[in-house]
Structure formats: C-alpha cells, structure tokens
Amino acid sequence: MAQRDYYEILGVERTIDAAGLKSAYRKLAMVHHPDRNGGSEESLAQFKEISEAYTVLSDDQKRAAYDRYGHAGVNGGAGGDPFGRGGGQGFHDINDIFSQVFGDAFGDAFGGRGGGRQQQGGPRRGSDLRYDLEITLEQAYKGAEVEIAVPTTMTCEVCDGSGAKAGTKPTICSSCGGAGRVRQANGFFQVERTCPRCGGSGEMIADPCGTCHGHGQVRKNRQLSLKIPAGVDDGSRIRLSGEGEAGQRGGPRGDLYVFLSVHDHELFERDNLDLLVTVPVPMTVAALGGVVDAPCLVSEACDGKCKATVEVPAGAQTGKTIRIKGKGMPHLNGRQRGDLVVELFVETPTDLTPRQKELMQELAASFGESQNPRNSSFAGKAKRFWADILGGDADNPKETA
C-alpha cells in the first residue's frame, strides 16, 4: 500500500517553516496520543504516522531527501529509516519524539505538572473541587465572612498517607520498579501502559491501614472560612488555592472553587449595579407632591429596613421612576456604585367613610365631573368633540363609512 505524503499527514504546506511544523505536530499529537484515547489501536496507528512524518520533516537533511526522492529517499536508502529500520540514527520510541517536542508540556498534558515524563509513583496533585453557595442580597451588598463545610478527601492521619498499617511500609512494585508504568513491545515500537499490578502507584501494600484501607486518604467535611467581597453577583467565583482534594504520595492539594448565587429578595430586584424597588404612594401625595420613604441597603449596619427619602413630584402616576444616585450595589473591583431606582405605585383608597366620599364627590365636581358623566359638563364637551369630528349637531352626529 502506498504511503501517504508526510506534508498531507501533518496538514501543512511544503513551504512551512520549522516553527509551523512543530506547532502542527503538537496539535495532532495531543489529539491522537493513545493515552488520551484509552489505548485505542486506531489512535496509536495515527500517532505513529504523524510522529514518523514529523521525524523526517523536522530534520533538514531528511526533509531535503524526502522533497527530492519522496519516501524512497528516507526509507532504507539515502536518508535511512526515521525509526532505525534502514540504519539511520532515528528514534526508536515515539514517546521520545513526543517528549522532545513538548518538553514540560508533556507532563501537563497527561496528568503531571511539568518536568517531562513524570513517574506514576511520584507525588500527584489533588483534584480541584467545586462548592455552590447561596447568599443573601444583603451579603452581596456589604460583603460577608461565612463558614462552609466542604466534603473532601484528606490525608489519613493514622498512616500519614502511606496507606500501610502502622509499623509497616509500602514496598516497590516488582513489575514496574516503582515507575507505575510498564513498556510493551509492539513490533519496532514500545508502548507504555499503566502497570496492571500496582495500578500505577508504583507501590504494593501488603498490610493496609485499617482507617483508610490502603488508600492513604479519608473522606471528611472540612470547615473553611470564606470571605465574600462586596458587589458579587450570580455566577461569581471565588478560588481558594490549596483547599481542594488532598494530593497523593505527598503531592500538593488541589484548589477549591466556590460558585455564588444570590437569593431573590422580597423587596429589591438587581439590574447590574442598580437596585430596583416599588414604593406605594398615597393618592393625595401623588396628586399634590410630597415625600415618601423607600427601603434601601445603604446603612453600614443595614438590616434591610433602612430608609431613603424620595421626592414625589405633583401629578405623579403609577410606573413613574425616580433615580437616587449612588445608593445601589457597589462595584466588585472599584469604587463605583449603582443607583436606587424607585418605581411609584399610586394607591387608590378603599373603605371610605361617608364624609370622605362626600369630599371625593366635591373634588370630582371641582374638575367638572360628577358620578354621572352624562349629566356633567364633561358630557357636553364630549358631544361637541364628536360633532366636530363626525359632523352634524351634537345630539345627532352623522354616521361615517
């Protein structure tokens, strides 16, 4: 079967420079590395193919021979086989190619934290954790310090994380020699796998600890103090470095990420930095103008019952909004503050006394209206209005099409 073109395998042009070639290989290698695909044979075959292509094209002499003679120039002839099959000085292990190209990134991509090919039996960083916390609007406004109980793994104090019973120690795995990985020959390639005997730990525990049962870790609720900054909103995230899962074999702890959600308030609605609140206004105040109190969150020791004075203009209608500057939410990362936006709701009085009803009738009459609009001056004005619009006299307006 004819071999595929090396440039086609890497998805690059024949004029590509060394940096572009390396970048293309890195992307493909990360996708097709067998450790990232559960040891898939298909991934292994693709990984071999792209590694072979990169080995040839990254070497100036081999690339020149390939450009001139094709595969014949590098397979057993002018340039030698890139993997040593034709006497060339190539790589015998595709992982050597991968490690050389990625350097420290090799450890990061496949579970380590730098330093090339980390041994499985060495220290391992703990996993990161997520904790969801609901807070009140008052806490979001002022900031707060709260205690949280986070379920997490912690190093077993009985065995100090070794997993072995007190007075004993783990022994080095005889299959992998403590590396946690074993190499398996596959033709002219060698493929690394997790050691099946020790499960990748590099150690064997003959007499496990009775508390952690050989795991070296126990599950507990960890009490932590969390400082919530003023101005946080739904979806805000707080990172606590080193407060995640315990590391293995002396490795550092992971991080804890606290995701905040703000509980709905019975009075206020938040709109970015503004606080919206609806305030009832007596009909007389709405008509004549005056002052009403609106709840706010501006007091240093605010319990949600402090007040802000609102100036109501004469003739105010339901739905009118009045903006009070600087009495909204604080900005999370600055000194800016939002506004308190007060929406007025004009209240209609109910259960009037006879005297109050009499006064309301007098008020209505003063506006040229009565309880029976047909007998009022308002009715006469309406007749004349329609007569002007529709034509005819006031009592018999003409019909229109």
Secondary structure, 3 states (H helix, E strand, C coil): CCCCCHHHHHCCCCCCCHHHHHHHHHHHHHHHCHHHCCCCHHHHHHHHHHHHHHHHHCCHHHHHHHHHHHHHHCCCCCCCCCCCCCCCCCCCCHHHHHHHHHCCHHHHHCCCCCCCCCCCCCCECCCCEEEEEEECHHHHHHCEEEEEEEEEEEECCCCCCCCECCCCCCEECCCCCCCCEEEEEECCEEEEEECCCCCCCCEECCCECCCCCCCCEEEEEEEEEEEECCCCCCCCEEEECCCCCCCECCCCCCCEEEEEEECCCCCCEEECCEEEEEEEEEHHHHHHCEEEEEECCCCCCCCCCCEEEEEECCCCCCCCEEEECCCCCECCCCCCECCEEEEEEEECCCCCCHHHHHHHHHHHHHCCCCCCHHHCHHHHHHHHHHHHHHCECCCCECCCC
